[in-house]
Amino acid sequence: MNRKNIKKAVSVILLIVIVFSVLNLTVSARYNHITLISASLTIDALGLASCTGVVCPSDNDTNTTLRVELQKYSNSQWVYVDYWPASGSGMSIIRTTGYKYVVGGKYRVVVTAKVYSASGILLENESINSYEITY
């Protein structure tokens, strides 16, 4: 990657981090094969939950899967509600948003990213939680 492309990549990542910070999203960037992973949850006045996950892989010769899972807190534990998958290859940003009507309660989104080598070996498996929202 040449110097100009590196500057562009860093600028895009910084822009994403700033946007996520302003929108109160959970962002992390402490991994080996992932530049950035994020999870966000919003619930509108009608109870429509918007569940978003983003992952930016850091290696070109990889395949990445993304799972965005909505969970509800019930009986002192987090319980599965629904999920939305996505995948991609190389350093492409992978993003998916799922929508689900919810009833009263406490919710969160768990985003899981798995990065595989070109030969199918799991290189990294990381998860991050959104902020919790009570509706």
N, C-alpha and C positions, 0 to 999 in steps of 0.2 A: 504494500500500500504506500503510495507516495505521500509526501508531506501535505499537499493540498487536500487529499482525501482524508487524511488523519484529522486535520483541522475541521473539516466538515463533519466527520463522525463525532468528534468531541463536542462540537457546537450543537448537534442534534441531541446528543445525550444530555447535555446541560439544559437545553430547552425543555426536554421531557421532564427532567428532575424539577425544574422551576415550576412547570405547569402542574405537576403532581403535588408539589408543596402547597401551591396556592389553592388547589382543589381539595386539600386535606386527604390525600391518598397515601397509602403505605408504599414506600419504595425502598429497595435495598440493592446494594452493589458490592457485595463482598465475596464473590465466588470465583472459581477457577475458569469455567467455560461459559459463564453468563456475565454480560456487562451490566445488565439491569433486569430486575424482575419487579413487578408491581401488582397490587390488588386493590380494587376499589368497589365500593358498594354505595348506591343511593337508593332511597325508597321514596316515591312521590306520595302525594296526599291521597291517592286512590289505592295505594298499596302495591304499586308496580315497582319491583326491585330490579335495578340495573346492575348487573354483575360483570365487571370487566377485569381481564387479566392481560398483562403485556410482558413479553420476555424478549430481550435482545441477546442472542448468542454471540460469543466473542470469537468463535473459530469458523473458518470457511468450510472445512471438510467435515461438517457435522449435520445431523438431522435432529430436530428438536420437536418435542410434543409439549402441548400446553393444556392443562385441565383447570377450568374455572368452576369451583364448586360452591354452591350456596348452602349454608348450614344454619340451623335454628337451635338456640339454646333451650333444652327441654329436660326436665328431671335431672338437673345438675350435670348435663353433658351436651356436647355439640352433636346434632343429629343431621344427617344428609337430607337435603330437600331436592336439589336438582344439580345438573352439571352440564357444561358446554366444552367440547374439545376443539383443539386447533393444532396444526403442525406446520412445519416449514423446514427449509434446508439452508445451510450456509449461515451468513450473518444477517439474514433478513429479519426484520422486526416482526414478531408474531403477536397478534392482538385478536382477542375475541370478546364479545359482549353477549350475555344471555339475559333474558327477561323472564320474570316470574311474578305473578300476583301472590302476595303474602297476606297472612292475617296477623293479628297482634302478637308481639313477642320480640325477642332479641335475636338479631341476625348478624352473620359475618360471611365473607367470601374467603375461601382458601384457594390460592393459585399454586399449582404444582407444575414445575418445568423439568423435563428430563432431556438431557443432551446426550446423543449417541454419536460414536465415531462413524465414519463412512462404512466400516465393516460391521456395525451393529452393536458394538460394545458400549455399555452405559458408562458415560464419563462423569455425569453429574445429575443428581436428583435433589432438587431444592423446592421448598414450599415457603409461602409467605401468607400472612393473614391480613385482611383489611381491618379497618377500624370497625368496632361493633356498633350497630344501630338498633335502637329500640323503637318499634313502630306501634 
